[in-house]
Amino acid sequence: MKKVFFKTFGCRTNQFDTQVMMSKLKDHQLTQDELDAEVVVVNSCTVTNGADSSVRNYISSIKRKNPQVRVILAGCGSHSKGESLFESKKVFGVMGHSEKEKINEILKREERFYEIGDLAHVDSTIVEEFVGKSRAFIKVQEGCDFACSYCIIPAVRGGARSHREETVLEQIRKLAANGFGEFILTGTNVGSYGKDHNTSMAELLKKISMIRGVRRIRIGSLEPIQIDDAFMELLDEPWMAKHLHIALQHTSDKMLERMNRRNRFESDLALFEKIASHGYALGTDFIVGHPGEDEAAWQEAIERVRMLPLTHVHAFSYSKRDNTASAQMKEIVRGDIAKVRHRELTTLVKAKNYAFRRSHNSNLEVLLENGKDGVFYGFDQYFNRVEVTSSEELSSNWVLLNDVEVKEDGNYATL
């Protein structure tokens, strides 16, 4: 049996896809040691040029360390860079998204292969275990119908399409029966779930909540326009994680228009304030330094961030992505300026997070990850990380914490 190692880059959707491929390895042996592997499957990310570079660098590195290894390129990068990497013989094989459920047979091939497949496929695999995880990621949809100017993902993941509701529910039933209690719904554009099946995210959430063993549900990321009245009615349900990640990308309307975004700040602010009134922590994505972000736009943006009840931010300095509309735009923001703005934004939101944690330091429900030497880590319902010290073995256990010690660098507790 060939020993196979998986290297995963990028988002939670890729993490789920890796679990799908692992679950299909009937005639191969999974290894956690890349140097011991005969085959390395690289589940790649291509969201930026930098992501492409990271994948290429990893492929070069593993081939230097393990010259006999066969490298298979999977993931989004297979659709954007797979052909060039295959033709230059940097990889033994390339497989597209639609081929991952066939991986067991694909890895038996002795000749180099290029199996890119199509971008209309929807998984039907039921994953019953998540290797090395205490929380389960559940992919509920694929692709995106948005056309944000900076993003290549619709070109490499295809249009938005939902997984069958029964497949999602069966997946969760099996994982819950195997001891998983927290489920994170993920996908390329999660909030679009159901629009092609005459249902909605709110309907799916209600059905998931009725499955025995489900204790907490998180949602990977939502667009502001996808949060409807039916979803808002669920905010006070006990199984809803008290944290939502809502992708704004910017707070200047000028910049939102340039990015071809569908949200605008006035409605974003009203939405955030309404959700925060239900006791939620709120995170967002924010792109700093996109072409056209002059000083006036930045000052407007940062003042508006001060107004938002934000607690978390995924801040990105703009990185040119070939074959996108933004890549052709002028008024480029210098890297040193973007770096300063990135620091200003993250410092501001970090302070907001610290204030939130100081006022939410009791009645914290934490699912702990695997620990070491009596120190365990996990996330509370507000998606804040907590370090717990205990003489007991608490790996993969739920704990209820009160009077947590809140420091600027994190939350701490002793049991």
C-alpha positions as MATLAB code, in Angstrom:
seq = 'MKKVFFKTFGCRTNQFDTQVMMSKLKDHQLTQDELDAEVVVVNSCTVTNGADSSVRNYISSIKRKNPQVRVILAGCGSHSKGESLFESKKVFGVMGHSEKEKINEILKREERFYEIGDLAHVDSTIVEEFVGKSRAFIKVQEGCDFACSYCIIPAVRGGARSHREETVLEQIRKLAANGFGEFILTGTNVGSYGKDHNTSMAELLKKISMIRGVRRIRIGSLEPIQIDDAFMELLDEPWMAKHLHIALQHTSDKMLERMNRRNRFESDLALFEKIASHGYALGTDFIVGHPGEDEAAWQEAIERVRMLPLTHVHAFSYSKRDNTASAQMKEIVRGDIAKVRHRELTTLVKAKNYAFRRSHNSNLEVLLENGKDGVFYGFDQYFNRVEVTSSEELSSNWVLLNDVEVKEDGNYATL';
ca = [
       0.000    0.000    0.000;
       1.316    3.412   -0.951;
       1.776    5.883    1.892;
      -0.064    9.139    1.189;
       0.399   12.532    2.869;
      -2.019   15.450    2.429;
      -0.842   19.061    2.524;
      -3.755   21.511    2.700;
      -3.544   25.208    1.863;
      -6.230   27.833    2.215;
      -9.768   27.851    3.501;
     -12.070   25.600    5.510;
     -13.619   24.371    2.280;
     -10.242   22.944    1.347;
      -9.965   21.356    4.797;
     -13.278   19.593    4.181;
     -12.185   18.527    0.696;
      -9.062   16.983    2.202;
     -11.220   14.987    4.621;
     -13.313   13.779    1.660;
     -10.179   12.555   -0.097;
      -8.838   10.916    3.066;
     -12.120    9.055    3.513;
     -11.738    7.543    0.023;
      -8.275    6.022    0.559;
      -9.370    2.377    0.645;
      -6.225    0.940   -0.937;
      -3.633    3.368    0.413;
      -2.146    4.159    3.806;
      -2.505    7.631    5.276;
       0.657    9.026    6.871;
       1.249   12.168    8.940;
       4.915   12.297    7.927;
       5.552   13.966    4.573;
       9.088   12.544    4.407;
       7.733    9.018    4.804;
       5.203    9.446    1.997;
       5.385    7.939   -1.451;
       2.638   10.283   -2.632;
       1.974   13.857   -1.484;
      -1.408   15.335   -2.418;
      -1.263   19.132   -2.360;
      -4.753   20.576   -1.872;
      -3.903   24.031   -3.154;
      -5.189   27.582   -2.769;
      -5.007   30.149   -5.562;
      -6.825   33.120   -4.025;
      -3.787   35.397   -4.547;
      -0.547   35.301   -6.508;
       1.113   34.824   -3.114;
      -0.970   31.702   -2.484;
       0.238   30.301   -5.799;
       3.830   31.026   -4.761;
       3.365   29.251   -1.439;
       2.104   26.134   -3.234;
       4.945   26.186   -5.753;
       7.511   26.685   -2.991;
       6.095   23.760   -1.025;
       6.197   21.488   -4.065;
       9.835   22.414   -4.702;
      10.701   21.923   -1.035;
       9.123   18.483   -0.674;
      10.783   17.257   -3.863;
      14.163   18.384   -2.551;
      13.596   16.574    0.746;
      12.017   13.489   -0.822;
      13.178   13.226   -4.471;
      11.261   10.009   -5.203;
       7.903   11.352   -4.039;
       4.992   11.707   -6.455;
       3.314   15.085   -6.052;
      -0.360   15.335   -7.011;
      -1.867   18.814   -7.353;
      -5.504   19.167   -6.250;
      -7.658   22.098   -5.147;
      -8.226   25.514   -6.704;
      -4.654   25.790   -7.969;
      -5.215   22.807  -10.232;
      -7.646   24.943  -12.251;
      -5.414   28.031  -12.463;
      -1.841   26.713  -12.450;
      -2.222   22.973  -12.912;
      -1.527   22.922  -16.644;
       1.743   24.852  -16.365;
       2.961   22.803  -13.392;
       2.101   19.586  -15.203;
       3.768   20.602  -18.464;
       6.927   21.679  -16.631;
       6.894   18.292  -14.823;
       6.804   19.903  -11.379;
       3.977   17.502  -10.470;
       3.209   13.881  -11.343;
      -0.500   14.500  -11.714;
      -3.247   17.129  -11.593;
      -6.808   16.507  -10.430;
      -9.689   18.994  -10.409;
     -12.411   19.437   -7.798;
     -14.782   16.993   -9.496;
     -12.209   14.180   -9.343;
     -11.483   14.090   -5.601;
     -14.035   11.372   -4.851;
     -12.171    9.143   -7.349;
      -8.821    9.638   -5.628;
      -8.428    6.000   -4.581;
      -8.306    4.876   -8.216;
      -6.449    7.947   -9.455;
      -3.541    7.308   -7.070;
      -3.086    3.808   -8.504;
      -2.022    5.213  -11.853;
       1.555    4.586  -12.897;
       1.509    7.116  -15.753;
       1.421   10.874  -15.318;
      -2.115   12.263  -15.564;
      -4.051   15.501  -15.977;
      -7.670   15.043  -14.856;
      -9.119   18.529  -14.464;
     -12.793   17.468  -14.669;
     -15.487   20.151  -14.522;
     -16.780   22.935  -12.274;
     -20.362   21.714  -11.944;
     -19.720   18.778   -9.611;
     -21.287   18.537   -6.146;
     -19.891   16.060   -3.590;
     -22.035   13.188   -2.379;
     -19.464   11.719    0.033;
     -20.500   11.289    3.668;
     -17.477   11.876    5.910;
     -17.877   10.012    9.209;
     -14.635   11.089   10.913;
     -12.396   14.156   10.829;
      -8.746   13.208   11.231;
      -7.130   15.174   14.060;
     -10.138   17.439   14.694;
     -12.554   17.972   17.580;
     -14.889   20.181   15.548;
     -16.401   19.109   12.242;
     -16.413   21.199    9.083;
     -19.453   20.593    6.905;
     -19.371   21.817    3.327;
     -22.891   22.814    2.343;
     -22.273   24.439   -1.026;
     -19.739   25.056   -3.791;
     -18.916   28.042   -5.978;
     -19.965   31.678   -6.080;
     -22.177   33.840   -8.304;
     -20.687   37.117   -7.088;
     -18.238   38.958   -9.343;
     -16.034   40.875   -6.902;
     -13.324   42.625   -8.892;
     -10.384   41.223   -6.892;
     -11.502   37.583   -6.762;
     -10.682   34.631   -9.000;
     -12.597   32.041   -6.979;
     -15.710   31.854   -9.240;
     -13.368   30.998  -12.121;
     -11.767   28.092  -10.240;
     -14.735   26.889   -8.136;
     -17.581   27.547  -10.568;
     -21.023   29.040   -9.953;
     -22.917   28.684   -6.674;
     -24.529   25.283   -6.188;
     -25.861   23.698   -3.021;
     -25.258   20.238   -1.644;
     -28.382   18.146   -1.218;
     -30.000   18.854    2.121;
     -30.268   15.175    2.979;
     -26.543   14.690    2.284;
     -25.694   17.507    4.682;
     -28.036   16.205    7.377;
     -26.836   12.607    7.022;
     -23.242   13.834    7.284;
     -24.053   15.578   10.576;
     -26.053   12.633   11.949;
     -23.086   10.304   11.452;
     -20.555   12.738   12.903;
     -22.793   13.513   15.885;
     -23.137    9.786   16.516;
     -19.328    9.590   16.513;
     -19.076   12.216   19.242;
     -18.812   15.514   17.392;
     -20.885   18.287   18.956;
     -19.747   21.441   17.154;
     -20.338   21.877   13.445;
     -18.963   24.610   11.204;
     -20.865   25.142    7.976;
     -18.524   26.073    5.185;
     -18.387   26.565    1.442;
     -17.229   29.041   -1.159;
     -20.176   31.377   -0.517;
     -22.024   29.754    2.383;
     -24.920   32.173    2.538;
     -26.019   31.283   -0.988;
     -27.002   27.825    0.282;
     -30.434   26.686   -0.858;
     -31.268   29.266   -3.488;
     -31.045   26.567   -6.180;
     -33.018   24.049   -4.076;
     -35.929   26.263   -3.008;
     -34.709   26.409    0.588;
     -32.412   28.621    2.692;
     -29.672   28.728    5.293;
     -32.265   29.408    8.003;
     -34.239   26.280    7.074;
     -31.073   24.172    7.036;
     -29.989   25.471   10.446;
     -33.322   24.567   12.015;
     -33.115   21.005   10.684;
     -29.511   20.577   11.821;
     -30.425   21.783   15.313;
     -32.911   18.935   15.705;
     -30.258   16.242   15.221;
     -29.381   14.457   18.440;
     -25.909   15.385   19.672;
     -25.645   18.767   17.925;
     -24.576   21.254   20.561;
     -23.256   24.242   18.632;
     -23.421   25.418   15.021;
     -21.061   27.951   13.511;
     -21.312   29.452   10.048;
     -18.118   30.096    8.128;
     -18.924   33.419    6.479;
     -21.986   35.289    5.264;
     -22.567   38.215    2.952;
     -24.627   41.090    4.437;
     -27.335   40.756    1.792;
     -27.782   37.069    2.650;
     -28.970   37.694    6.212;
     -32.758   37.748    5.956;
     -35.593   37.967    8.489;
     -35.814   34.175    8.805;
     -32.136   34.031    9.745;
     -32.480   36.889   12.241;
     -35.236   34.951   14.024;
     -32.664   32.277   14.933;
     -30.184   34.554   16.689;
     -31.370   33.715   20.194;
     -31.405   29.938   19.703;
     -29.095   28.223   22.234;
     -27.357   26.135   19.563;
     -26.251   29.157   17.548;
     -22.633   30.131   18.184;
     -22.667   33.724   19.422;
     -20.309   34.806   16.702;
     -20.977   35.622   13.063;
     -18.430   36.380   10.383;
     -19.980   38.793    7.894;
     -17.775   39.710    4.940;
     -17.807   43.474    4.365;
     -14.393   43.776    2.625;
     -14.383   47.566    3.142;
     -16.325   50.398    4.783;
     -15.848   53.125    2.149;
     -18.714   53.101   -0.345;
     -16.321   54.344   -3.019;
     -14.111   51.315   -2.474;
     -17.048   48.909   -2.248;
     -18.187   50.141   -5.662;
     -14.701   49.684   -7.122;
     -14.610   46.173   -5.709;
     -17.987   45.455   -7.344;
     -19.425   44.591   -3.956;
     -23.166   44.369   -3.252;
     -23.079   45.882    0.263;
     -22.919   49.524    1.377;
     -21.928   50.937    4.748;
     -25.232   52.449    5.932;
     -27.061   49.121    5.738;
     -23.985   47.234    7.013;
     -23.887   49.394   10.147;
     -27.604   48.893   10.831;
     -27.220   45.130   10.386;
     -24.183   44.869   12.684;
     -25.817   46.927   15.417;
     -28.970   44.816   15.290;
     -27.049   41.525   15.546;
     -24.742   42.881   18.270;
     -27.841   43.760   20.311;
     -28.421   40.008   20.623;
     -25.048   39.614   22.361;
     -23.028   38.511   19.357;
     -19.369   38.904   18.597;
     -18.910   40.000   14.999;
     -16.058   39.445   12.598;
     -15.407   40.538    9.050;
     -12.995   40.394    6.136;
     -11.316   43.642    5.121;
      -9.041   44.298    2.143;
      -6.532   47.088    2.758;
      -4.719   48.823   -0.084;
      -6.979   47.875   -2.989;
      -6.292   50.051   -6.075;
      -8.014   53.411   -5.660;
      -7.848   53.487   -1.863;
      -6.558   57.057   -1.544;
      -6.010   58.788    1.795;
      -9.527   60.248    1.893;
     -11.114   56.843    1.296;
      -8.924   55.285    3.975;
      -9.714   57.926    6.588;
     -13.413   57.504    5.902;
     -13.042   53.739    6.144;
     -11.164   53.673    9.454;
     -13.611   56.117   11.074;
     -16.450   53.867   10.003;
     -14.687   50.819   11.451;
     -14.663   52.676   14.793;
     -18.451   52.897   14.543;
     -18.957   49.177   13.942;
     -19.411   46.707   16.847;
     -16.569   44.556   15.494;
     -14.678   42.009   17.580;
     -12.691   40.074   14.964;
     -11.146   40.921   11.607;
      -9.426   38.983    8.847;
      -7.444   41.846    7.354;
      -5.643   41.361    4.066;
      -3.274   43.704    2.309;
      -4.400   43.708   -1.311;
      -2.471   41.228   -3.407;
      -2.779   41.315   -7.162;
      -4.515   38.267   -8.578;
      -3.891   37.773  -12.297;
      -6.968   37.538  -14.532;
      -9.178   39.657  -12.272;
     -10.657   43.111  -12.915;
      -8.702   44.655  -10.027;
      -5.413   43.553  -11.586;
      -6.040   46.022  -14.436;
      -6.833   48.985  -12.180;
      -4.552   51.988  -11.764;
      -4.040   54.125   -8.616;
      -1.962   51.397   -6.998;
      -1.421   51.741   -3.243;
       2.222   51.423   -2.223;
       3.052   48.397   -0.101;
       4.462   50.427    2.786;
       1.270   52.510    2.957;
      -0.903   49.388    2.893;
       1.207   47.913    5.691;
       0.649   50.965    7.914;
      -3.102   50.890    7.217;
      -3.254   47.159    7.924;
      -1.593   47.722   11.303;
      -3.959   50.598   12.139;
      -7.000   48.471   11.335;
      -5.896   45.353   13.208;
      -4.807   47.383   16.259;
      -8.216   49.060   16.387;
     -10.164   45.795   16.156;
      -7.837   44.094   18.629;
      -8.760   46.792   21.163;
     -12.440   46.253   20.409;
     -11.969   42.511   20.947;
     -10.204   43.080   24.276;
     -13.072   45.260   25.489;
     -15.596   42.642   24.403;
     -13.742   39.825   26.183;
     -13.525   41.850   29.419;
     -17.305   42.164   29.441;
     -17.848   38.510   28.430;
     -15.621   36.550   30.813;
     -18.185   34.253   32.441;
     -20.491   31.463   31.327;
     -18.106   30.601   28.504;
     -18.780   27.276   26.775;
     -15.487   26.028   25.370;
     -14.779   22.979   23.251;
     -11.156   22.096   23.980;
      -8.768   20.808   21.346;
      -6.092   18.238   22.059;
      -3.767   19.435   24.806;
      -0.191   18.873   25.882;
       1.450   18.905   29.333;
      -1.813   19.893   31.024;
      -2.479   22.910   28.764;
      -5.505   22.835   26.484;
      -6.887   25.302   23.958;
     -10.335   25.883   22.582;
     -12.805   28.478   21.389;
     -15.752   29.843   23.327;
     -19.143   30.629   21.829;
     -17.848   34.079   20.823;
     -14.965   32.531   18.839;
     -12.373   33.767   21.313;
      -9.509   31.417   22.075;
      -9.118   30.252   25.670;
      -6.126   28.554   27.272;
      -7.117   26.120   30.016;
      -4.668   24.565   32.472;
      -5.792   21.362   34.169;
      -4.373   18.206   35.731;
      -7.245   16.271   34.108;
      -7.250   15.012   30.529;
      -9.664   17.401   28.822;
      -8.936   16.850   25.125;
     -12.088   17.141   22.968;
     -14.217   17.939   26.040;
     -16.667   20.746   26.654;
     -16.048   22.915   29.715;
     -18.046   25.758   31.241;
     -15.794   28.566   32.469;
     -16.554   31.434   34.815;
     -14.408   34.373   35.896;
     -11.895   33.787   33.125;
      -8.717   35.848   33.365;
      -8.745   38.225   30.411;
      -5.430   39.530   29.126;
      -4.658   41.495   25.997;
      -3.131   38.436   24.360;
      -5.963   36.045   25.245;
      -8.215   34.408   27.830;
      -6.919   32.057   30.541;
      -8.527   29.659   33.002;
      -7.538   26.904   35.451;
      -9.624   23.849   36.237;
];
